[in-house]
């Protein structure tokens, strides 16, 4: 019975898009309408549409009557190749122009005789015929049953070209994952038997030896110490070769923040000792960088700041960050005078061992907020440790010397705190500015001891979290975001705690629509006292339109209590809408919210502008 070798046909469909070349313009291009009759299979219909140059070049490269016939003839072959790729090897595609077959000798003259601007009607019909199936799937070469099981195809499956070609990649990936660094799998040898409607496929495999990683070289280092890179590497000589391990090591080096690019190169030959050498090629980022930021909200006014970053200070990925900002730059009758802050942070990553860091910080703050005003000198050191890709923890010691004014009363405080925190984050690389899935959670417990001032020992406990639900088939197009916060101060009453250490709600971080820190108990002047418990939550729906635009709708609610028990105090609710403009570094945010429990001195609405989602 006749058999046809069709290996080239399997690969041809994948190459159709890259072989389409525009046709030169004719002097009198022939306009036309085109319609492809549906086959009943959306995937096939899409492949036919994408294969047709009559469709892709209709607007960009119009042609004259004779060239149009030539283009249609080429399309007929491409469309049949598309059918073959889905296993319909007896399938036929037929193209007719103005009802005439393409081999009609009078067709070119008929087109040339059409009146000016008269469109030709092109109709494409498809006869799929029976689908072919795989009869035999053979692997020619010595491989394990586990590797053979990774093919992904078996006798009886439809003979779909993409599945057969994917099986080649599956087999090669499996061999390399099991240590065969130089494995080779040839293009599948496919033989068609038209009478039986079947396809026999053979893969020729040279697995080669299972090898270990040998010498590891690092190229491109200028300032960075080679010892730091090797201490951080997740792959080591003597380990069995694994592409997944090497890729994870490459990504981990990239995440260190000191390299603009990291590539891993594997040679096509073994070293004399039978191992496979490995070379990481890196490009270091510029050591110095300056950034600027600006934000605005109607409750706190404009904020503008600049940050200077000195990377890789001593060649071990250390970072020195110096920042300065002006806050409350535009203030009204309720808040007098702008604030500012200066801060310096020095971080030693991989301190003593990888995935743990030591951070020193110092700063000076002057701020005039609705609840209080203060001047403070701050400093501290913290130790953080990454336990897994999602879990991390920290502990530190911080000190503050400050002068705080509230309701005309000024007090000086000297405080020492020991913040202890644990964090969970499964939102991935987009979690900082535009999370679309996963969970964030954080718990911070801070025992604080006073050394002067009208304060006593107290412990602040704050738990916060957010989660994101992707509601659309395409990631990030429609997202439901939920956040919550619960806080309590134990061991002291409200007025035994310095005003700046109390718990507040109101503003973009808790309840939009209300002035920053304005919710909860108030003095007779109607300014907030702060409290010893806080509860807040948000539900926000985010919808993206096109590439750059988006909109949100949200409901925020929160309460501040004068006891240490959360969920106490008057509940306040704000609702609003917002707009988003998506950029490469994150969305630019504009939110407008109104208070549902409007009190004296509350505004009709509040607006917030910033970079990144609200949470």
C-alpha positions, 0 to 999 in steps of 0.5 A: 500500500502506498506510503508517503514520508512527510517529515517536512510537512510537519515542520512546514506549518510552523514556518509558514508565517516566517516565509510569507513575503510581501508582494510588490505593488501593481500599478492598478491594485485589485481590491477584494473581499475574502471569506473563509467558511467556518470548519466548526473547529475554532483552532483550525479556523484560527490557523487558516486565518493566520496562514492566509496571505490574502488576509494578512497582505490585503491592506499592506500590499495590494496587487493587480489582477494577475498577481492576485491569482498567484497569491491565491494559488500560494494560499491554497497550498498554505491552507492545506498545510495548516489542515495537515498540521491538525492531522487532516492529511487528506484535507483540501482547501479550495479558493475561488475568485468571483466563483471561478476556480484558480485554474480557470484560464479566463480568470486573470482576464476576467479580473482585469476587465472588472470596472475600476474600484470593483471588488473581487469576491474571494471564497475559501472552503475547506474539506477536512476529510478524516483525521489521521491517527498515530499507529506506531511511536518508536524511539530509536535509542537507549533511554529509560522508561521514565524518559520515554514516558515524557513523550506526551504522545502515544499510538491512537492519538490524533496525528497533530503536527504540533504534538509530534514536534512537541514530543521531540522537545519533551524527550530532549528536556527529559534526558537533559533533566536526568543528567544527559547534558549532550543528549540529541533527539533528531527531528521526528521521522514521520511516514504516512499511510493514506489508505489506513489514515495513520502515521508512524513516527520514529524519534532517533535518540543519542542520549550520551552519558549522564554527567556531573557539573565540572568547573564553574567559571564566572566572566564579566566581574569588575567590582564584584568579588568572585568569592561573593558570587560563588558563595551565593551560587545555587549550583556546585561542581560535582552535582549532577547536571540539571538545566532546572538547577542551572536556570534557578541559579541564574535567576538567583544571581539576577535577583541579587540586584547588582547585575543587569544580565546573567547568562549561563553557557554550556559547551557542546563537549565534555571536559577531559575528566568527563564532566560538563563545565559551566560558565556564568557571564554577568554584566554589572549594573551601574553602581550609582543611581538617582531616582525621584518620586512624587505623590499627591493626596488631598489630605496630606498634600504633595510629597516629593523626594529623591533617592541616591543609591550606591550599589555593591559598595565593597564588592559583596552586593552591599547597598547604601541608600540616601533619601530626602523628601518634602512632605505636606508641601501644601498645607491648609488651616488644619496643618501648619508648615511643611515636613521633611525627612532624611534617611540613610540605609546600609544593607549587607546581603548574605550576611554570614550565610546566604538569604539573610541580611543585616540592615542599619538605618538612621534618619531625621524626621519633621512632620506636621500631621493632622493628629500631631506634629513631631521632630525625631531622630531615629536609628536602628539595626535589623536582621532578616532571614529568608526561609523559603521563596514565600516566607521570611522573618526579621528581628531588630532593635530601634531607637527614637529620640523625639519631641511630639506636640498634640493639642498644644501639649509638647512632650519629649520621648526616648524609646527603644523597640524590638520589632519582630516580624514574619512575612508571607508573599506569594504574589510573584515579581509583580507583587510590588506595584501590580499584584494580580494573584497570590497572598501577602501577609505580615505580622509585626510585634514590637515591645517598646520601652520608654526612657523618659516622657509620659509613657510606659512599656507597651507592645504593639501587635499589627497583622495585615494581609491582602489577597488577589483573585484573577477573574479573567482567562488572561492574567491581570485583566480582571482582578478582585483584591481584598486587604485587611488589617488588625492591630492592638496595643497591649500594656498601656492605655491610649494616653500612656502611649506617645501620639506617634506610636498610637494606632490610626485609620483614614487615608490611602493605606486604610480607609480612603475618603477620610483624612489621613489618621482622622478616624476614631476618638477625637478631642473637643477640637475634633482632631483625632486622639489615636487609639490602642486598637484598629481594624480596617478592610478593603474590597477592590475590583480592578479592570484593565482596558487595552494595553495601558488603561484601567479602572477600579471600584472599591469599598474601604471600612475601618475603626479605631478603638480606645481599648486594646480589643480590635473590632471596637469603636465606630465603623467608618466606610468610604467608597470610590472609583479610580483610574489606572495608566499602566507603564513598564514600572507599574500603574499610575494611580488616581483614586477618588473616594467619598466618606459615607459617615461624613462628620464635621471637618470631613471633606466631601471627597478625597483624591490620591495620586501615586505609582502602583496599586493602592495595595 
